[in-house]
């Protein structure tokens, strides 16, 4: 293996500060992606069968905002139906879903104890 080939497959273990979801590329997924596209620090990339929504630090999917854009009541079950994968810590609330890039940011919501066990 050459040095150049070895570098090509190196792993970057640094903290990316990113989180995101993969949505179905259908009518509902497209509307959710369009809502998220307007938010600062969020990137949206469309593919034939999926849409990637990625954010720095955290992402907030506000169901009231999505309901207004989509034209009918949008809730957690609708979100889960169009979402296939995610990365980052996901926290579900009645009216929104949040993703955090680090567990420390999500700790207060998921009862994550940041103290080491003695």
LUMDRENVO-567273 format. One record per residue (C-alpha): residue number from 1; residue in three letters; chain; x, y, z. Coordinates in nm, 4 decimals. Layout:
<sites>
     k     r   c          x          y          z
   NUM   ALA   A          X          Y          Z
...
</sites>
This chain:
<sites>
     k     r   c          x          y          z
     1   UNK   A     0.0000     0.0000     0.0000
     2   UNK   A     0.1418     0.3374    -0.0949
     3   UNK   A     0.1504     0.6332     0.1419
     4   UNK   A    -0.1058     0.8139    -0.0752
     5   UNK   A    -0.3470     0.5189    -0.0689
     6   UNK   A    -0.3014     0.4873     0.3066
     7   UNK   A    -0.3934     0.8573     0.3571
     8   UNK   A    -0.7020     0.8096     0.1400
     9   UNK   A    -0.8420     0.5608     0.3913
    10   UNK   A    -0.7273     0.7323     0.7116
    11   UNK   A    -0.9876     0.7941     0.9782
    12   UNK   A    -1.0463     1.1424     1.1134
    13   UNK   A    -1.1428     1.0987     1.4798
    14   UNK   A    -1.1857     1.4682     1.5540
    15   UNK   A    -1.5235     1.5992     1.6760
    16   UNK   A    -1.7270     1.7175     1.3768
    17   UNK   A    -1.9896     1.9140     1.5752
    18   UNK   A    -2.2457     1.7880     1.3219
    19   UNK   A    -2.5772     1.6038     1.3461
    20   UNK   A    -2.8371     1.5156     1.0889
    21   UNK   A    -3.1127     1.3017     0.9432
    22   UNK   A    -3.1914     1.1222     0.6207
    23   UNK   A    -3.5460     1.1853     0.4981
    24   UNK   A    -3.7461     1.0114     0.2286
    25   UNK   A    -3.7520     1.2142    -0.0924
    26   UNK   A    -4.1291     1.2286    -0.1157
    27   UNK   A    -4.3803     1.5142    -0.0789
    28   UNK   A    -4.3583     1.5268     0.3018
    29   UNK   A    -3.9817     1.4855     0.3168
    30   UNK   A    -3.9408     1.7619     0.0604
    31   UNK   A    -4.1545     2.0067     0.2614
    32   UNK   A    -3.9651     1.9286     0.5838
    33   UNK   A    -3.6356     1.9796     0.3986
    34   UNK   A    -3.7577     2.3124     0.2600
    35   UNK   A    -3.8479     2.4308     0.6121
    36   UNK   A    -3.5055     2.3256     0.7420
    37   UNK   A    -3.3231     2.4836     0.4449
    38   UNK   A    -3.4136     2.8306     0.5790
    39   UNK   A    -3.2405     2.7772     0.9133
    40   UNK   A    -2.8873     2.9057     0.9816
    41   UNK   A    -2.6126     2.6429     0.9916
    42   UNK   A    -2.8291     2.3806     0.8174
    43   UNK   A    -2.7414     2.2194     0.4857
    44   UNK   A    -2.9855     2.0228     0.2720
    45   UNK   A    -2.8751     1.7905    -0.0056
    46   UNK   A    -3.1248     1.6126    -0.2307
    47   UNK   A    -3.0685     1.2724    -0.3892
    48   UNK   A    -3.3084     1.0664    -0.6034
    49   UNK   A    -3.4480     0.8632    -0.3129
    50   UNK   A    -3.3434     1.0584    -0.0034
    51   UNK   A    -3.2730     1.4032     0.1357
    52   UNK   A    -2.9878     1.4739     0.3801
    53   UNK   A    -3.0445     1.7446     0.6405
    54   UNK   A    -2.7296     1.8238     0.8391
    55   UNK   A    -2.6621     2.0902     1.1003
    56   UNK   A    -2.3814     2.2293     1.3094
    57   UNK   A    -2.4304     2.1812     1.6822
    58   UNK   A    -2.8007     2.1027     1.6826
    59   UNK   A    -3.1110     2.0709     1.4676
    60   UNK   A    -3.4653     2.1622     1.5671
    61   UNK   A    -3.7617     2.0161     1.3788
    62   UNK   A    -4.0516     2.2313     1.4998
    63   UNK   A    -4.3760     2.0493     1.4225
    64   UNK   A    -4.5888     2.3681     1.4355
    65   UNK   A    -4.3660     2.5263     1.1726
    66   UNK   A    -4.3786     2.2125     0.9582
    67   UNK   A    -4.7586     2.1870     1.0058
    68   UNK   A    -4.7965     2.5393     0.8699
    69   UNK   A    -4.5808     2.4612     0.5650
    70   UNK   A    -4.7292     2.1196     0.4901
    71   UNK   A    -5.0944     2.2202     0.5352
    72   UNK   A    -5.2083     1.9577     0.7851
    73   UNK   A    -5.1215     1.8508     1.1396
    74   UNK   A    -4.7644     1.7158     1.1370
    75   UNK   A    -4.6422     1.5290     1.4439
    76   UNK   A    -4.3848     1.2824     1.5722
    77   UNK   A    -4.5368     0.9838     1.3902
    78   UNK   A    -4.5247     1.1710     1.0585
    79   UNK   A    -4.1621     1.2620     1.1220
    80   UNK   A    -4.0663     0.9040     1.2058
    81   UNK   A    -4.2398     0.7835     0.8899
    82   UNK   A    -4.0211     0.9952     0.6594
    83   UNK   A    -3.6934     0.9682     0.8557
    84   UNK   A    -3.4784     0.6634     0.7882
    85   UNK   A    -3.1533     0.7371     0.9738
    86   UNK   A    -2.9960     0.9965     1.1969
    87   UNK   A    -2.6674     1.0769     1.3669
    88   UNK   A    -2.6256     1.2711     1.6876
    89   UNK   A    -2.8349     1.2488     2.0036
    90   UNK   A    -3.2050     1.2637     1.9183
    91   UNK   A    -3.4577     1.3938     2.1715
    92   UNK   A    -3.8332     1.3782     2.1067
    93   UNK   A    -4.0817     1.6206     2.2595
    94   UNK   A    -4.4567     1.6476     2.1983
    95   UNK   A    -4.4157     1.9445     1.9647
    96   UNK   A    -4.0634     1.9047     1.8233
    97   UNK   A    -3.7649     1.6799     1.7710
    98   UNK   A    -3.4115     1.7978     1.8435
    99   UNK   A    -3.0753     1.6523     1.7480
   100   UNK   A    -2.7513     1.7396     1.9224
   101   UNK   A    -2.3998     1.6786     1.7955
   102   UNK   A    -2.2682     1.5981     2.1420
   103   UNK   A    -2.4167     1.4053     2.4335
   104   UNK   A    -2.3196     1.6856     2.6712
   105   UNK   A    -2.5625     1.9216     2.4981
   106   UNK   A    -2.8430     1.6644     2.5172
   107   UNK   A    -2.7642     1.5525     2.8741
   108   UNK   A    -3.0354     1.7549     3.0469
   109   UNK   A    -3.3035     1.6104     2.8163
   110   UNK   A    -3.2028     1.2427     2.8136
   111   UNK   A    -3.1038     1.1988     3.1780
   112   UNK   A    -2.7454     1.1383     3.0722
   113   UNK   A    -2.5131     1.1470     3.3724
   114   UNK   A    -2.1898     1.3218     3.2809
   115   UNK   A    -2.0193     1.2267     3.6071
   116   UNK   A    -1.7767     0.9347     3.5869
   117   UNK   A    -1.8692     0.6274     3.7862
   118   UNK   A    -1.6413     0.5749     4.0880
</sites>
